[in-house]
Amino acid sequence: MMKLAKREEQIMQAFWSLGSAFIRDVIPHLPEPRPHYNSVATMVKILEEKGFLERETVGNMHSYKPLVSREVYQDQAASDFIGQYFDNSYSKMLAHFAKSNKVSEEELKDILKLIKANQK
């Protein structure tokens, strides 16, 4: 799966929140400064070509919906990040964040609970 550019990811975040939507509905969900309609339309077309969005014609307009779920993209992005910066080691990543006080002891306990629950 391709990694998205920052603005493409922002657009996908809007579609993941909205579900099926028209371009004009997506723009208010983008961070400031908001791009012009034509810029968003161009990026939506690129996202469609990349296989992230599907177009449906409604009258004389186009509605788009995500083909890739937020969870699938998050899994891939996290795997890429961990591979690139932590030698594909989740324990190295957690140790890094724990050492830099980015993860609290309580959060680590919650992570352990999740791991134990998923092993059952």
Biopython code that builds the backbone (N, CA, C, O; Angstrom):
import numpy as np
from Bio.PDB.StructureBuilder import StructureBuilder

atoms = [
    (1, "MET", "N", (0.852, -1.182, 0.000)),
    (1, "MET", "CA", (0.000, 0.000, 0.000)),
    (1, "MET", "C", (0.894, 1.241, 0.000)),
    (1, "MET", "O", (1.938, 1.275, 0.652)),
    (2, "MET", "N", (0.463, 2.247, -0.739)),
    (2, "MET", "CA", (1.229, 3.487, -0.837)),
    (2, "MET", "C", (1.082, 4.344, 0.410)),
    (2, "MET", "O", (0.037, 4.357, 1.061)),
    (3, "LYS", "N", (2.158, 5.060, 0.727)),
    (3, "LYS", "CA", (2.088, 6.051, 1.794)),
    (3, "LYS", "C", (1.499, 7.319, 1.190)),
    (3, "LYS", "O", (1.846, 7.711, 0.076)),
    (4, "LEU", "N", (0.619, 7.944, 1.929)),
    (4, "LEU", "CA", (-0.032, 9.159, 1.439)),
    (4, "LEU", "C", (0.760, 10.399, 1.824)),
    (4, "LEU", "O", (1.421, 10.435, 2.862)),
    (5, "ALA", "N", (0.681, 11.417, 0.967)),
    (5, "ALA", "CA", (1.241, 12.723, 1.290)),
    (5, "ALA", "C", (0.392, 13.338, 2.408)),
    (5, "ALA", "O", (-0.733, 12.900, 2.649)),
    (6, "LYS", "N", (0.927, 14.339, 3.077)),
    (6, "LYS", "CA", (0.243, 14.931, 4.222)),
    (6, "LYS", "C", (-1.179, 15.387, 3.887)),
    (6, "LYS", "O", (-2.117, 15.046, 4.608)),
    (7, "ARG", "N", (-1.351, 16.144, 2.815)),
    (7, "ARG", "CA", (-2.679, 16.656, 2.469)),
    (7, "ARG", "C", (-3.597, 15.515, 2.030)),
    (7, "ARG", "O", (-4.791, 15.545, 2.326)),
    (8, "GLU", "N", (-3.063, 14.511, 1.330)),
    (8, "GLU", "CA", (-3.874, 13.351, 0.956)),
    (8, "GLU", "C", (-4.391, 12.643, 2.206)),
    (8, "GLU", "O", (-5.547, 12.224, 2.266)),
    (9, "GLU", "N", (-3.522, 12.520, 3.191)),
    (9, "GLU", "CA", (-3.929, 11.867, 4.435)),
    (9, "GLU", "C", (-4.999, 12.681, 5.162)),
    (9, "GLU", "O", (-5.927, 12.112, 5.737)),
    (10, "GLN", "N", (-4.874, 14.000, 5.138)),
    (10, "GLN", "CA", (-5.891, 14.859, 5.745)),
    (10, "GLN", "C", (-7.236, 14.679, 5.044)),
    (10, "GLN", "O", (-8.280, 14.646, 5.695)),
    (11, "ILE", "N", (-7.207, 14.563, 3.740)),
    (11, "ILE", "CA", (-8.445, 14.348, 2.981)),
    (11, "ILE", "C", (-9.037, 12.984, 3.322)),
    (11, "ILE", "O", (-10.248, 12.857, 3.499)),
    (12, "MET", "N", (-8.183, 11.966, 3.415)),
    (12, "MET", "CA", (-8.685, 10.643, 3.777)),
    (12, "MET", "C", (-9.247, 10.647, 5.190)),
    (12, "MET", "O", (-10.251, 9.983, 5.447)),
    (13, "GLN", "N", (-8.626, 11.378, 6.118)),
    (13, "GLN", "CA", (-9.165, 11.470, 7.476)),
    (13, "GLN", "C", (-10.600, 12.007, 7.425)),
    (13, "GLN", "O", (-11.479, 11.526, 8.140)),
    (14, "ALA", "N", (-10.821, 13.005, 6.574)),
    (14, "ALA", "CA", (-12.167, 13.573, 6.437)),
    (14, "ALA", "C", (-13.129, 12.525, 5.885)),
    (14, "ALA", "O", (-14.238, 12.379, 6.399)),
    (15, "PHE", "N", (-12.723, 11.797, 4.851)),
    (15, "PHE", "CA", (-13.602, 10.760, 4.292)),
    (15, "PHE", "C", (-13.847, 9.642, 5.295)),
    (15, "PHE", "O", (-14.958, 9.118, 5.371)),
    (16, "TRP", "N", (-12.828, 9.268, 6.069)),
    (16, "TRP", "CA", (-13.035, 8.226, 7.078)),
    (16, "TRP", "C", (-14.043, 8.681, 8.124)),
    (16, "TRP", "O", (-14.816, 7.871, 8.637)),
    (17, "SER", "N", (-14.039, 9.952, 8.437)),
    (17, "SER", "CA", (-15.009, 10.476, 9.408)),
    (17, "SER", "C", (-16.401, 10.593, 8.804)),
    (17, "SER", "O", (-17.397, 10.296, 9.464)),
    (18, "LEU", "N", (-16.468, 11.025, 7.556)),
    (18, "LEU", "CA", (-17.761, 11.289, 6.921)),
    (18, "LEU", "C", (-18.376, 10.058, 6.263)),
    (18, "LEU", "O", (-19.597, 9.958, 6.150)),
    (19, "GLY", "N", (-17.546, 9.137, 5.835)),
    (19, "GLY", "CA", (-18.041, 8.029, 5.019)),
    (19, "GLY", "C", (-18.153, 8.513, 3.585)),
    (19, "GLY", "O", (-17.197, 9.077, 3.052)),
    (20, "SER", "N", (-19.266, 8.312, 2.966)),
    (20, "SER", "CA", (-19.493, 8.791, 1.605)),
    (20, "SER", "C", (-19.752, 10.294, 1.645)),
    (20, "SER", "O", (-20.538, 10.776, 2.460)),
    (21, "ALA", "N", (-19.071, 11.041, 0.742)),
    (21, "ALA", "CA", (-19.213, 12.500, 0.790)),
    (21, "ALA", "C", (-18.860, 13.128, -0.557)),
    (21, "ALA", "O", (-18.142, 12.549, -1.372)),
    (22, "PHE", "N", (-19.386, 14.323, -0.757)),
    (22, "PHE", "CA", (-19.011, 15.148, -1.896)),
    (22, "PHE", "C", (-17.787, 15.972, -1.498)),
    (22, "PHE", "O", (-17.525, 16.178, -0.313)),
    (23, "ILE", "N", (-17.052, 16.433, -2.487)),
    (23, "ILE", "CA", (-15.853, 17.229, -2.213)),
    (23, "ILE", "C", (-16.198, 18.441, -1.358)),
    (23, "ILE", "O", (-15.468, 18.765, -0.421)),
    (24, "ARG", "N", (-17.283, 19.103, -1.664)),
    (24, "ARG", "CA", (-17.650, 20.310, -0.903)),
    (24, "ARG", "C", (-17.900, 20.004, 0.570)),
    (24, "ARG", "O", (-17.752, 20.883, 1.419)),
    (25, "ASP", "N", (-18.280, 18.752, 0.882)),
    (25, "ASP", "CA", (-18.508, 18.352, 2.272)),
    (25, "ASP", "C", (-17.201, 18.068, 3.013)),
    (25, "ASP", "O", (-17.148, 18.141, 4.240)),
    (26, "VAL", "N", (-16.164, 17.749, 2.267)),
    (26, "VAL", "CA", (-14.873, 17.396, 2.849)),
    (26, "VAL", "C", (-14.094, 18.645, 3.254)),
    (26, "VAL", "O", (-13.427, 18.648, 4.288)),
    (27, "ILE", "N", (-14.174, 19.689, 2.460)),
    (27, "ILE", "CA", (-13.356, 20.891, 2.651)),
    (27, "ILE", "C", (-13.459, 21.467, 4.067)),
    (27, "ILE", "O", (-12.425, 21.805, 4.643)),
    (28, "PRO", "N", (-14.650, 21.596, 4.656)),
    (28, "PRO", "CA", (-14.715, 22.150, 6.019)),
    (28, "PRO", "C", (-14.007, 21.301, 7.075)),
    (28, "PRO", "O", (-13.713, 21.787, 8.167)),
    (29, "HIS", "N", (-13.732, 20.035, 6.753)),
    (29, "HIS", "CA", (-13.068, 19.135, 7.697)),
    (29, "HIS", "C", (-11.550, 19.183, 7.586)),
    (29, "HIS", "O", (-10.853, 18.505, 8.341)),
    (30, "LEU", "N", (-11.035, 19.970, 6.659)),
    (30, "LEU", "CA", (-9.596, 20.077, 6.464)),
    (30, "LEU", "C", (-9.039, 21.203, 7.333)),
    (30, "LEU", "O", (-9.730, 22.187, 7.595)),
    (31, "PRO", "N", (-7.794, 21.059, 7.778)),
    (31, "PRO", "CA", (-7.196, 22.100, 8.614)),
    (31, "PRO", "C", (-6.913, 23.376, 7.814)),
    (31, "PRO", "O", (-6.751, 23.349, 6.594)),
    (32, "GLU", "N", (-6.859, 24.480, 8.539)),
    (32, "GLU", "CA", (-6.503, 25.769, 7.935)),
    (32, "GLU", "C", (-5.018, 25.770, 7.581)),
    (32, "GLU", "O", (-4.236, 25.136, 8.289)),
    (33, "PRO", "N", (-4.607, 26.435, 6.546)),
    (33, "PRO", "CA", (-5.452, 27.094, 5.557)),
    (33, "PRO", "C", (-6.063, 26.042, 4.629)),
    (33, "PRO", "O", (-5.363, 25.182, 4.094)),
    (34, "ARG", "N", (-7.358, 26.129, 4.454)),
    (34, "ARG", "CA", (-8.062, 25.148, 3.627)),
    (34, "ARG", "C", (-7.729, 25.376, 2.142)),
    (34, "ARG", "O", (-7.700, 26.509, 1.662)),
    (35, "PRO", "N", (-7.482, 24.279, 1.441)),
    (35, "PRO", "CA", (-7.184, 24.423, 0.017)),
    (35, "PRO", "C", (-8.445, 24.775, -0.767)),
    (35, "PRO", "O", (-9.565, 24.567, -0.299)),
    (36, "HIS", "N", (-8.242, 25.306, -1.955)),
    (36, "HIS", "CA", (-9.339, 25.647, -2.864)),
    (36, "HIS", "C", (-10.016, 24.357, -3.333)),
    (36, "HIS", "O", (-9.396, 23.294, -3.368)),
    (37, "TYR", "N", (-11.272, 24.467, -3.686)),
    (37, "TYR", "CA", (-12.063, 23.329, -4.162)),
    (37, "TYR", "C", (-11.331, 22.568, -5.263)),
    (37, "TYR", "O", (-11.271, 21.339, -5.231)),
    (38, "ASN", "N", (-10.774, 23.291, -6.239)),
    (38, "ASN", "CA", (-10.106, 22.620, -7.374)),
    (38, "ASN", "C", (-8.900, 21.816, -6.918)),
    (38, "ASN", "O", (-8.625, 20.750, -7.469)),
    (39, "SER", "N", (-8.179, 22.308, -5.921)),
    (39, "SER", "CA", (-7.024, 21.569, -5.392)),
    (39, "SER", "C", (-7.477, 20.278, -4.721)),
    (39, "SER", "O", (-6.864, 19.225, -4.901)),
    (40, "VAL", "N", (-8.552, 20.368, -3.947)),
    (40, "VAL", "CA", (-9.083, 19.174, -3.288)),
    (40, "VAL", "C", (-9.592, 18.189, -4.333)),
    (40, "VAL", "O", (-9.372, 16.984, -4.208)),
    (41, "ALA", "N", (-10.268, 18.689, -5.357)),
    (41, "ALA", "CA", (-10.780, 17.818, -6.422)),
    (41, "ALA", "C", (-9.635, 17.068, -7.101)),
    (41, "ALA", "O", (-9.761, 15.883, -7.410)),
    (42, "THR", "N", (-8.527, 17.756, -7.332)),
    (42, "THR", "CA", (-7.362, 17.112, -7.948)),
    (42, "THR", "C", (-6.812, 16.022, -7.042)),
    (42, "THR", "O", (-6.486, 14.931, -7.509)),
    (43, "MET", "N", (-6.705, 16.308, -5.755)),
    (43, "MET", "CA", (-6.185, 15.312, -4.816)),
    (43, "MET", "C", (-7.142, 14.133, -4.654)),
    (43, "MET", "O", (-6.704, 12.993, -4.493)),
    (44, "VAL", "N", (-8.436, 14.404, -4.694)),
    (44, "VAL", "CA", (-9.420, 13.325, -4.617)),
    (44, "VAL", "C", (-9.278, 12.408, -5.839)),
    (44, "VAL", "O", (-9.366, 11.186, -5.718)),
    (45, "LYS", "N", (-9.062, 13.001, -7.003)),
    (45, "LYS", "CA", (-8.866, 12.201, -8.223)),
    (45, "LYS", "C", (-7.618, 11.323, -8.072)),
    (45, "LYS", "O", (-7.631, 10.154, -8.458)),
    (46, "ILE", "N", (-6.549, 11.882, -7.513)),
    (46, "ILE", "CA", (-5.326, 11.106, -7.287)),
    (46, "ILE", "C", (-5.591, 9.967, -6.296)),
    (46, "ILE", "O", (-5.127, 8.846, -6.503)),
    (47, "LEU", "N", (-6.333, 10.252, -5.226)),
    (47, "LEU", "CA", (-6.673, 9.213, -4.248)),
    (47, "LEU", "C", (-7.517, 8.111, -4.880)),
    (47, "LEU", "O", (-7.381, 6.937, -4.534)),
    (48, "GLU", "N", (-8.377, 8.495, -5.796)),
    (48, "GLU", "CA", (-9.173, 7.498, -6.522)),
    (48, "GLU", "C", (-8.255, 6.635, -7.387)),
    (48, "GLU", "O", (-8.405, 5.414, -7.420)),
    (49, "GLU", "N", (-7.312, 7.258, -8.084)),
    (49, "GLU", "CA", (-6.377, 6.520, -8.937)),
    (49, "GLU", "C", (-5.483, 5.588, -8.121)),
    (49, "GLU", "O", (-5.102, 4.516, -8.591)),
    (50, "LYS", "N", (-5.152, 6.001, -6.900)),
    (50, "LYS", "CA", (-4.321, 5.178, -6.014)),
    (50, "LYS", "C", (-5.114, 4.043, -5.370)),
    (50, "LYS", "O", (-4.532, 3.168, -4.729)),
    (51, "GLY", "N", (-6.440, 4.053, -5.536)),
    (51, "GLY", "CA", (-7.269, 2.989, -4.980)),
    (51, "GLY", "C", (-7.748, 3.229, -3.562)),
    (51, "GLY", "O", (-8.202, 2.297, -2.898)),
    (52, "PHE", "N", (-7.654, 4.476, -3.080)),
    (52, "PHE", "CA", (-8.116, 4.795, -1.732)),
    (52, "PHE", "C", (-9.585, 5.206, -1.703)),
    (52, "PHE", "O", (-10.263, 5.016, -0.693)),
    (53, "LEU", "N", (-10.077, 5.765, -2.800)),
    (53, "LEU", "CA", (-11.466, 6.234, -2.874)),
    (53, "LEU", "C", (-12.168, 5.618, -4.071)),
    (53, "LEU", "O", (-11.542, 5.249, -5.065)),
    (54, "GLU", "N", (-13.479, 5.516, -3.949)),
    (54, "GLU", "CA", (-14.337, 5.041, -5.040)),
    (54, "GLU", "C", (-15.357, 6.128, -5.341)),
    (54, "GLU", "O", (-15.925, 6.730, -4.430)),
    (55, "ARG", "N", (-15.583, 6.372, -6.621)),
    (55, "ARG", "CA", (-16.504, 7.428, -7.045)),
    (55, "ARG", "C", (-17.855, 6.835, -7.417)),
    (55, "ARG", "O", (-17.949, 5.762, -8.014)),
    (56, "GLU", "N", (-18.895, 7.568, -7.044)),
    (56, "GLU", "CA", (-20.265, 7.218, -7.430)),
    (56, "GLU", "C", (-20.911, 8.478, -8.006)),
    (56, "GLU", "O", (-20.848, 9.551, -7.407)),
    (57, "THR", "N", (-21.522, 8.333, -9.159)),
    (57, "THR", "CA", (-22.188, 9.477, -9.782)),
    (57, "THR", "C", (-23.589, 9.619, -9.197)),
    (57, "THR", "O", (-24.385, 8.680, -9.195)),
    (58, "VAL", "N", (-23.863, 10.830, -8.700)),
    (58, "VAL", "CA", (-25.164, 11.153, -8.127)),
    (58, "VAL", "C", (-25.673, 12.368, -8.894)),
    (58, "VAL", "O", (-25.227, 13.493, -8.666)),
    (59, "GLY", "N", (-26.614, 12.126, -9.807)),
    (59, "GLY", "CA", (-27.058, 13.217, -10.677)),
    (59, "GLY", "C", (-25.899, 13.646, -11.558)),
    (59, "GLY", "O", (-25.336, 12.838, -12.296)),
    (60, "ASN", "N", (-25.545, 14.922, -11.477)),
    (60, "ASN", "CA", (-24.402, 15.397, -12.268)),
    (60, "ASN", "C", (-23.181, 15.655, -11.378)),
    (60, "ASN", "O", (-22.257, 16.359, -11.786)),
    (61, "MET", "N", (-23.173, 15.093, -10.177)),
    (61, "MET", "CA", (-22.063, 15.272, -9.244)),
    (61, "MET", "C", (-21.461, 13.913, -8.896)),
    (61, "MET", "O", (-22.017, 12.866, -9.226)),
    (62, "HIS", "N", (-20.317, 13.956, -8.225)),
    (62, "HIS", "CA", (-19.644, 12.727, -7.808)),
    (62, "HIS", "C", (-19.528, 12.692, -6.290)),
    (62, "HIS", "O", (-19.103, 13.655, -5.652)),
    (63, "SER", "N", (-19.916, 11.561, -5.742)),
    (63, "SER", "CA", (-19.739, 11.284, -4.323)),
    (63, "SER", "C", (-18.601, 10.271, -4.227)),
    (63, "SER", "O", (-18.437, 9.427, -5.108)),
    (64, "TYR", "N", (-17.827, 10.358, -3.168)),
    (64, "TYR", "CA", (-16.685, 9.458, -2.994)),
    (64, "TYR", "C", (-16.790, 8.774, -1.646)),
    (64, "TYR", "O", (-17.298, 9.340, -0.678)),
    (65, "LYS", "N", (-16.297, 7.535, -1.602)),
    (65, "LYS", "CA", (-16.255, 6.816, -0.326)),
    (65, "LYS", "C", (-14.939, 6.059, -0.234)),
    (65, "LYS", "O", (-14.378, 5.658, -1.254)),
    (66, "PRO", "N", (-14.448, 5.865, 0.975)),
    (66, "PRO", "CA", (-13.164, 5.176, 1.160)),
    (66, "PRO", "C", (-13.237, 3.705, 0.752)),
    (66, "PRO", "O", (-14.202, 3.005, 1.060)),
    (67, "LEU", "N", (-12.206, 3.260, 0.061)),
    (67, "LEU", "CA", (-12.045, 1.840, -0.244)),
    (67, "LEU", "C", (-11.072, 1.190, 0.734)),
    (67, "LEU", "O", (-11.101, -0.023, 0.942)),
    (68, "VAL", "N", (-10.217, 2.008, 1.327)),
    (68, "VAL", "CA", (-9.253, 1.549, 2.324)),
    (68, "VAL", "C", (-9.720, 2.091, 3.671)),
    (68, "VAL", "O", (-9.946, 3.292, 3.815)),
    (69, "SER", "N", (-9.864, 1.217, 4.643)),
    (69, "SER", "CA", (-10.336, 1.666, 5.961)),
    (69, "SER", "C", (-9.223, 2.377, 6.716)),
    (69, "SER", "O", (-8.039, 2.194, 6.437)),
    (70, "ARG", "N", (-9.631, 3.187, 7.671)),
    (70, "ARG", "CA", (-8.674, 3.885, 8.536)),
    (70, "ARG", "C", (-7.780, 2.862, 9.246)),
    (70, "ARG", "O", (-6.570, 3.065, 9.355)),
    (71, "GLU", "N", (-8.371, 1.767, 9.726)),
    (71, "GLU", "CA", (-7.619, 0.764, 10.471)),
    (71, "GLU", "C", (-6.557, 0.100, 9.608)),
    (71, "GLU", "O", (-5.433, -0.105, 10.065)),
    (72, "VAL", "N", (-6.893, -0.237, 8.372)),
    (72, "VAL", "CA", (-5.920, -0.860, 7.468)),
    (72, "VAL", "C", (-4.771, 0.100, 7.198)),
    (72, "VAL", "O", (-3.607, -0.299, 7.215)),
    (73, "TYR", "N", (-5.099, 1.374, 6.947)),
    (73, "TYR", "CA", (-4.051, 2.362, 6.692)),
    (73, "TYR", "C", (-3.190, 2.584, 7.944)),
    (73, "TYR", "O", (-1.968, 2.685, 7.840)),
    (74, "GLN", "N", (-3.815, 2.660, 9.116)),
    (74, "GLN", "CA", (-3.065, 2.827, 10.361)),
    (74, "GLN", "C", (-2.102, 1.667, 10.582)),
    (74, "GLN", "O", (-0.947, 1.877, 10.952)),
    (75, "ASP", "N", (-2.575, 0.447, 10.357)),
    (75, "ASP", "CA", (-1.715, -0.728, 10.525)),
    (75, "ASP", "C", (-0.494, -0.642, 9.617)),
    (75, "ASP", "O", (0.631, -0.901, 10.044)),
    (76, "GLN", "N", (-0.730, -0.277, 8.369)),
    (76, "GLN", "CA", (0.374, -0.183, 7.412)),
    (76, "GLN", "C", (1.327, 0.948, 7.777)),
    (76, "GLN", "O", (2.545, 0.772, 7.731)),
    (77, "ALA", "N", (0.782, 2.108, 8.139)),
    (77, "ALA", "CA", (1.621, 3.254, 8.509)),
    (77, "ALA", "C", (2.440, 2.940, 9.753)),
    (77, "ALA", "O", (3.618, 3.290, 9.824)),
    (78, "ALA", "N", (1.826, 2.282, 10.737)),
    (78, "ALA", "CA", (2.547, 1.922, 11.959)),
    (78, "ALA", "C", (3.658, 0.925, 11.646)),
    (78, "ALA", "O", (4.771, 1.057, 12.153)),
    (79, "SER", "N", (3.364, -0.063, 10.820)),
    (79, "SER", "CA", (4.388, -1.050, 10.442)),
    (79, "SER", "C", (5.549, -0.382, 9.725)),
    (79, "SER", "O", (6.710, -0.689, 9.994)),
    (80, "ASP", "N", (5.237, 0.532, 8.811)),
    (80, "ASP", "CA", (6.288, 1.254, 8.091)),
    (80, "ASP", "C", (7.142, 2.072, 9.052)),
    (80, "ASP", "O", (8.369, 2.070, 8.949)),
    (81, "PHE", "N", (6.501, 2.771, 9.985)),
    (81, "PHE", "CA", (7.189, 3.605, 10.966)),
    (81, "PHE", "C", (8.107, 2.755, 11.846)),
    (81, "PHE", "O", (9.271, 3.096, 12.056)),
    (82, "ILE", "N", (7.575, 1.659, 12.349)),
    (82, "ILE", "CA", (8.356, 0.796, 13.237)),
    (82, "ILE", "C", (9.508, 0.148, 12.474)),
    (82, "ILE", "O", (10.605, -0.013, 13.009)),
    (83, "GLY", "N", (9.252, -0.218, 11.236)),
    (83, "GLY", "CA", (10.332, -0.776, 10.411)),
    (83, "GLY", "C", (11.421, 0.238, 10.126)),
    (83, "GLY", "O", (12.606, -0.089, 10.185)),
    (84, "GLN", "N", (11.034, 1.451, 9.820)),
    (84, "GLN", "CA", (11.988, 2.489, 9.437)),
    (84, "GLN", "C", (12.815, 2.976, 10.618)),
    (84, "GLN", "O", (14.010, 3.226, 10.467)),
    (85, "TYR", "N", (12.202, 3.117, 11.797)),
    (85, "TYR", "CA", (12.891, 3.731, 12.924)),
    (85, "TYR", "C", (13.268, 2.789, 14.057)),
    (85, "TYR", "O", (14.099, 3.141, 14.895)),
    (86, "PHE", "N", (12.674, 1.593, 14.103)),
    (86, "PHE", "CA", (12.900, 0.708, 15.252)),
    (86, "PHE", "C", (13.220, -0.730, 14.843)),
    (86, "PHE", "O", (12.961, -1.657, 15.610)),
    (87, "ASP", "N", (13.774, -0.926, 13.659)),
    (87, "ASP", "CA", (14.183, -2.259, 13.181)),
    (87, "ASP", "C", (13.070, -3.301, 13.304)),
    (87, "ASP", "O", (13.327, -4.451, 13.659)),
    (88, "ASN", "N", (11.851, -2.899, 13.012)),
    (88, "ASN", "CA", (10.680, -3.787, 13.088)),
    (88, "ASN", "C", (10.455, -4.355, 14.487)),
    (88, "ASN", "O", (9.886, -5.436, 14.634)),
    (89, "SER", "N", (10.896, -3.638, 15.502)),
    (89, "SER", "CA", (10.760, -4.116, 16.875)),
    (89, "SER", "C", (9.812, -3.207, 17.657)),
    (89, "SER", "O", (10.115, -2.047, 17.937)),
    (90, "TYR", "N", (8.658, -3.774, 17.999)),
    (90, "TYR", "CA", (7.700, -3.017, 18.804)),
    (90, "TYR", "C", (8.252, -2.765, 20.199)),
    (90, "TYR", "O", (7.978, -1.725, 20.797)),
    (91, "SER", "N", (9.033, -3.716, 20.724)),
    (91, "SER", "CA", (9.599, -3.525, 22.056)),
    (91, "SER", "C", (10.612, -2.380, 22.059)),
    (91, "SER", "O", (10.677, -1.621, 23.026)),
    (92, "LYS", "N", (11.407, -2.245, 20.985)),
    (92, "LYS", "CA", (12.336, -1.115, 20.886)),
    (92, "LYS", "C", (11.567, 0.203, 20.833)),
    (92, "LYS", "O", (11.976, 1.197, 21.432)),
    (93, "MET", "N", (10.452, 0.200, 20.111)),
    (93, "MET", "CA", (9.643, 1.415, 20.018)),
    (93, "MET", "C", (9.081, 1.788, 21.390)),
    (93, "MET", "O", (9.177, 2.941, 21.809)),
    (94, "LEU", "N", (8.493, 0.811, 22.090)),
    (94, "LEU", "CA", (7.938, 1.082, 23.411)),
    (94, "LEU", "C", (9.021, 1.522, 24.391)),
    (94, "LEU", "O", (8.804, 2.424, 25.200)),
    (95, "ALA", "N", (10.191, 0.878, 24.315)),
    (95, "ALA", "CA", (11.296, 1.257, 25.198)),
    (95, "ALA", "C", (11.719, 2.704, 24.918)),
    (95, "ALA", "O", (11.982, 3.466, 25.848)),
    (96, "HIS", "N", (11.782, 3.070, 23.659)),
    (96, "HIS", "CA", (12.134, 4.445, 23.295)),
    (96, "HIS", "C", (11.165, 5.450, 23.908)),
    (96, "HIS", "O", (11.582, 6.435, 24.518)),
    (97, "PHE", "N", (9.878, 5.194, 23.743)),
    (97, "PHE", "CA", (8.876, 6.118, 24.269)),
    (97, "PHE", "C", (8.825, 6.101, 25.796)),
    (97, "PHE", "O", (8.558, 7.126, 26.422)),
    (98, "ALA", "N", (9.078, 4.948, 26.386)),
    (98, "ALA", "CA", (9.105, 4.874, 27.846)),
    (98, "ALA", "C", (10.299, 5.655, 28.405)),
    (98, "ALA", "O", (10.161, 6.372, 29.397)),
    (99, "LYS", "N", (11.469, 5.519, 27.773)),
    (99, "LYS", "CA", (12.676, 6.233, 28.223)),
    (99, "LYS", "C", (12.507, 7.747, 28.105)),
    (99, "LYS", "O", (13.017, 8.503, 28.932)),
    (100, "SER", "N", (11.798, 8.175, 27.086)),
    (100, "SER", "CA", (11.633, 9.622, 26.870)),
    (100, "SER", "C", (10.380, 10.160, 27.559)),
    (100, "SER", "O", (9.953, 11.286, 27.303)),
    (101, "ASN", "N", (9.793, 9.338, 28.440)),
    (101, "ASN", "CA", (8.597, 9.728, 29.198)),
    (101, "ASN", "C", (7.411, 10.106, 28.308)),
    (101, "ASN", "O", (6.581, 10.929, 28.695)),
    (102, "LYS", "N", (7.332, 9.513, 27.131)),
    (102, "LYS", "CA", (6.197, 9.748, 26.246)),
    (102, "LYS", "C", (5.056, 8.775, 26.530)),
    (102, "LYS", "O", (3.918, 8.992, 26.115)),
    (103, "VAL", "N", (5.385, 7.695, 27.246)),
    (103, "VAL", "CA", (4.384, 6.693, 27.628)),
    (103, "VAL", "C", (4.469, 6.547, 29.143)),
    (103, "VAL", "O", (5.540, 6.297, 29.697)),
    (104, "SER", "N", (3.347, 6.706, 29.791)),
    (104, "SER", "CA", (3.333, 6.598, 31.250)),
    (104, "SER", "C", (3.291, 5.134, 31.681)),
    (104, "SER", "O", (3.009, 4.240, 30.882)),
    (105, "GLU", "N", (3.572, 4.919, 32.935)),
    (105, "GLU", "CA", (3.500, 3.568, 33.492)),
    (105, "GLU", "C", (2.078, 3.021, 33.366)),
    (105, "GLU", "O", (1.879, 1.842, 33.073)),
    (106, "GLU", "N", (1.105, 3.886, 33.589)),
    (106, "GLU", "CA", (-0.303, 3.465, 33.481)),
    (106, "GLU", "C", (-0.631, 3.038, 32.039)),
    (106, "GLU", "O", (-1.335, 2.050, 31.829)),
    (107, "GLU", "N", (-0.124, 3.779, 31.062)),
    (107, "GLU", "CA", (-0.356, 3.406, 29.656)),
    (107, "GLU", "C", (0.313, 2.082, 29.328)),
    (107, "GLU", "O", (-0.253, 1.267, 28.599)),
    (108, "LEU", "N", (1.522, 1.854, 29.863)),
    (108, "LEU", "CA", (2.195, 0.577, 29.634)),
    (108, "LEU", "C", (1.405, -0.570, 30.255)),
    (108, "LEU", "O", (1.328, -1.652, 29.674)),
    (109, "LYS", "N", (0.821, -0.346, 31.425)),
    (109, "LYS", "CA", (-0.022, -1.376, 32.051)),
    (109, "LYS", "C", (-1.242, -1.668, 31.176)),
    (109, "LYS", "O", (-1.638, -2.822, 31.014)),
    (110, "ASP", "N", (-1.830, -0.609, 30.615)),
    (110, "ASP", "CA", (-2.975, -0.799, 29.711)),
    (110, "ASP", "C", (-2.573, -1.600, 28.482)),
    (110, "ASP", "O", (-3.329, -2.455, 28.021)),
    (111, "ILE", "N", (-1.389, -1.328, 27.953)),
    (111, "ILE", "CA", (-0.887, -2.079, 26.791)),
    (111, "ILE", "C", (-0.715, -3.546, 27.151)),
    (111, "ILE", "O", (-1.085, -4.422, 26.370)),
    (112, "LEU", "N", (-0.155, -3.825, 28.328)),
    (112, "LEU", "CA", (0.007, -5.212, 28.772)),
    (112, "LEU", "C", (-1.337, -5.924, 28.906)),
    (112, "LEU", "O", (-1.470, -7.091, 28.538)),
    (113, "LYS", "N", (-2.332, -5.209, 29.436)),
    (113, "LYS", "CA", (-3.670, -5.785, 29.554)),
    (113, "LYS", "C", (-4.229, -6.151, 28.176)),
    (113, "LYS", "O", (-4.826, -7.213, 28.002)),
    (114, "LEU", "N", (-4.030, -5.259, 27.200)),
    (114, "LEU", "CA", (-4.499, -5.536, 25.838)),
    (114, "LEU", "C", (-3.795, -6.754, 25.248)),
    (114, "LEU", "O", (-4.425, -7.598, 24.612)),
    (115, "ILE", "N", (-2.502, -6.835, 25.461)),
    (115, "ILE", "CA", (-1.735, -7.973, 24.943)),
    (115, "ILE", "C", (-2.235, -9.268, 25.562)),
    (115, "ILE", "O", (-2.453, -10.254, 24.858)),
    (116, "LYS", "N", (-2.416, -9.267, 26.869)),
    (116, "LYS", "CA", (-2.903, -10.472, 27.559)),
    (116, "LYS", "C", (-4.309, -10.851, 27.115)),
    (116, "LYS", "O", (-4.616, -12.032, 26.955)),
    (117, "ALA", "N", (-5.158, -9.857, 26.917)),
    (117, "ALA", "CA", (-6.531, -10.124, 26.473)),
    (117, "ALA", "C", (-6.556, -10.713, 25.071)),
    (117, "ALA", "O", (-7.383, -11.574, 24.772)),
    (118, "ASN", "N", (-5.661, -10.257, 24.218)),
    (118, "ASN", "CA", (-5.624, -10.754, 22.836)),
    (118, "ASN", "C", (-4.995, -12.136, 22.718)),
    (118, "ASN", "O", (-5.177, -12.818, 21.710)),
    (119, "GLN", "N", (-4.256, -12.552, 23.745)),
    (119, "GLN", "CA", (-3.638, -13.882, 23.727)),
    (119, "GLN", "C", (-4.621, -14.964, 24.117)),
    (119, "GLN", "O", (-4.363, -16.145, 23.883)),
    (120, "LYS", "N", (-5.750, -14.582, 24.711)),
    (120, "LYS", "CA", (-6.740, -15.573, 25.158)),
    (120, "LYS", "C", (-7.578, -16.069, 24.013)),
    (120, "LYS", "O", (-8.459, -16.906, 24.209)),
]
sb = StructureBuilder()
sb.init_structure("model")
sb.init_model(0)
sb.init_chain("A")
sb.init_seg("    ")
for serial, (resi, resn, name, xyz) in enumerate(atoms, 1):
    if name == "N":
        sb.init_residue(resn, " ", resi, " ")
    sb.init_atom(name, np.array(xyz, "f"), 0.0, 1.0, " ", f" {name:<3s}", serial, name[0])
structure = sb.get_structure()
